[in-house]
């Protein structure tokens, strides 16, 4: 099971990234758990300076933007 973390304060872009990530994971048929981390101290602990960010199994894969579902599928497939 992959752990997908959305790192962000809950802004509209954070919600868009969460929805797009969930769609990409479902499209790929992944066994996953999606979590949202909104506490600034925890976000900074991942080294993220620009939100929203996506971490897969604890490793930050992107930050500061909301990519298309197709790009998220590529990221999740490679992780």
Helices and strands as residue ranges (DSSP letters): E 2-7, H 12-28, E 32-37, H 40-45, E 53-56, E 59-63, H 69-78
